[in-house]
Amino acid sequence: MARTTPAPERGRPFGERFRRSLLPVFTALVVAYLSLPILVMILFGFNDIQGRFNFAWQGFTLEHWGNVFSRFPALNQALINSLTVAVVATTVATILGTLIGLALTRYEFRGRGPLNLLIFLPIATPEIVLGASLLALFVSVAAPLGMATIIIAHIMFNISFVVVTVRARIAGFDRHLEEAAMDLGADEWTTFRKVTLPLIFPGIMAAALLAFALSIDDFVITQFTAGAQTLTFPLWVYGASRIGVPPQVNVMGTIIFLVALVGIVLWLYLQRRDVTARPTSLNE
Amino acid sequence: MPEADVRLDRVTKRFGSFTAVDELSLEVPEGEFFSLLGPSGCGKTTTLRMIGGFEEVTSGTISLGDEDVTDLPPFKRATNTVFQNYALFPHLTVFENIAFGLRRRKTPIGEIRRQVASMLKLVELPGYEERRPNQVSGGQQQRVALARALINNPRVLLLDEPLGALDLKLRKQMQVELKRIQSEIGITFIFVTHDQEEAMTMSDRIAVMRAGRIEQLGAPEELYERPRSEFVAGFLGVSNLLDGDVAERDGELVQIRLANGVIIRAPAAATNGATKVRVGIRPEKLRVVHQGAEAASDTAETNGLDGTVFDASYVGVSTQYLVKTADGHTLTVYAQNLTSGASEALSEGQRVRLTWNPQHTFVIDDEGRVESAAPLEEESTT
């Protein structure tokens, strides 16, 4: 057998040289690009501003953290409204979207083809068009604009994202597992509860997180469907931006970000544990 | 025959315009190891799935014992299934997989523990309770699937090509294992396979299926020794087939004139009254003798055909010869290698005579397919 000598550095294929030298640089750039706006937001929550504008760093203070929930009562109400809309819309859209996703992948029925296409429509349509037409619709049926109309609009666009996400998970589902459950004495409902739901749950969870994220900071559609009396967090911020956004907004943004971060880390940890929490004696 | 455990009465299944199972009638007695054998697309899996309740029948009835289960969902049938790819629940441990059926019946946990432990012992996997399905090997998954089905003490166990995913050595081992378990617990097994050797090794009886019908049903040696159609003859092993006309009856035997004029004899019962037939002979039933040396062995009780060896391949336990007759037919012969060395071997181009016992001749009705397996006696009751 011929003796092998280590390949000289320059003889390495391009792919490997790229991976070893350039890829870390690109990775750092991407991370910076994604996190810089968030860092700026967090930082300016500590800005000791003079006057109305929060654009230039003027010194460190914890004052805004201290009065974040007392300085602007209307902002508190807006945040509560946003959370209410997001929770209700996410819950309803996740349940409906999951059921629609199941129906679309499982059953043959009249109108299935058109529905499969239609489900993409709210994703593909520009938000401003959706918002304007929703407003026209609500006005034409004389629906009083407010929380109810915001929630209806949010459920509508969230359903599409839930269906698309859940459907991907169901598509890889082995139907024999459900047959096996029924074979072992589980009726349809028990089969769904004990086999189908646990197995598609990660997909449902991902869909719900996506829906919540889309809902809580939606501006365009909410702006059209909120009417004059109701404000959500993004609408309040937009209104305030004309006279100067107070640092309390940055603080709230930071809090929302931290809650989301903790949620995501917890979720990843739970999923990881599910994969790794196994007896170590795999060798037999 | 003991009381029928599973009974299919003219069961038909259509998918759109395609008929997967066509007026199939079948009875399996209690405790039998019964196989549905056939090529893919013959309807064997569909038949099994209808017995399990996973496919609705288009027409016909299915009974388990005295109970008509045709319209019952799977969870109300006394059947359990070992699926082709096992269909183990990936989110549950081996213990919970096996306990799944008992949990549905609200069995107390102590009883569940006891039964799961004894099942794991039966399938020789004790100590695997806390593993996940993806942490055990293919053969072990197979055993878990078997235990998960058997723990429910089903009236009938349905097995859908359960050994298909295993490698050859493991498959052989599991064949023996399955047979052992079946005789240990004594319940009816209905086993679907496309592997004729597997079916023959394990089954009490086999139904050979083709295009949604049973081509022939019988014990393994019956199907092998007396296939009634070319399809069965070809599906179960190798056979030599020759066309001929029934000439005259000769006691227990019947004389058949082959196309080349040679008269051979076959059991009279086998011809079934037909006149134009195909006669068949299995390669290992043929004896090869040098031409000229046959006089001593060639008696009136023996069939004989002349030919020329044109290919010989040594396969260890036997030698396979291809012999061409004067009118161009090729016959396959397996000659056991009783002695070592080349003393017995025939070389290519050698003129030989093939002889065989007339009792080993089987006859296929040339008018086409022999009508499929005898329907049930009660068929006229509608």
Contacts between the chains, C-beta under 8 A, distances in Angstrom:
chain1	res1	chain2	res2	distance
A	174	B	85	7.6
A	174	B	87	6.6
A	176	B	83	5.1
A	176	B	84	7.7
A	176	B	85	6.6
A	176	B	87	3.9
A	177	B	87	5.3
A	177	B	89	6.2
A	177	B	90	7.9
A	179	B	52	7.9
A	179	B	54	5.3
A	179	B	74	6.9
A	179	B	81	7.6
A	179	B	83	7.2
A	179	B	87	6.9
A	180	B	81	7.2
A	180	B	83	6.1
A	180	B	87	4.1
A	180	B	88	7.8
A	180	B	89	7.3
A	180	B	148	7.9
A	181	B	89	7.5
A	181	B	100	7.1
A	182	B	53	7.6
A	182	B	54	7.9
A	182	B	73	6.6
A	182	B	74	4.2
A	182	B	75	4.8
A	183	B	52	6.3
A	183	B	53	7.9
A	183	B	54	7.8
A	183	B	74	4.9
A	183	B	75	7.4
A	183	B	79	7.4
A	183	B	80	5.9
A	183	B	81	4.7
A	183	B	149	7.6
A	184	B	75	7.7
A	184	B	80	6.9
A	184	B	100	4.9
A	184	B	101	3.9
A	184	B	104	6.3
A	184	B	148	6.9
A	184	B	149	7.8
A	184	B	152	6.5
A	185	B	75	4.9
A	185	B	101	5.2
A	185	B	104	3.9
A	185	B	105	6.3
A	185	B	152	6.9
A	186	B	75	5.9
A	186	B	100	7.6
A	186	B	104	5.3
A	187	B	73	7.5
A	187	B	75	5.4
A	190	B	104	6.7
A	194	B	100	7.8
A	195	B	89	6.1
A	198	B	91	5.0
A	199	B	90	7.2
A	199	B	91	6.0
A	278	B	131	7.6
A	278	B	132	6.4
A	278	B	135	6.0
A	279	B	130	6.0
A	279	B	131	6.6
A	279	B	135	7.5
A	282	B	135	6.1
A	284	B	137	7.6
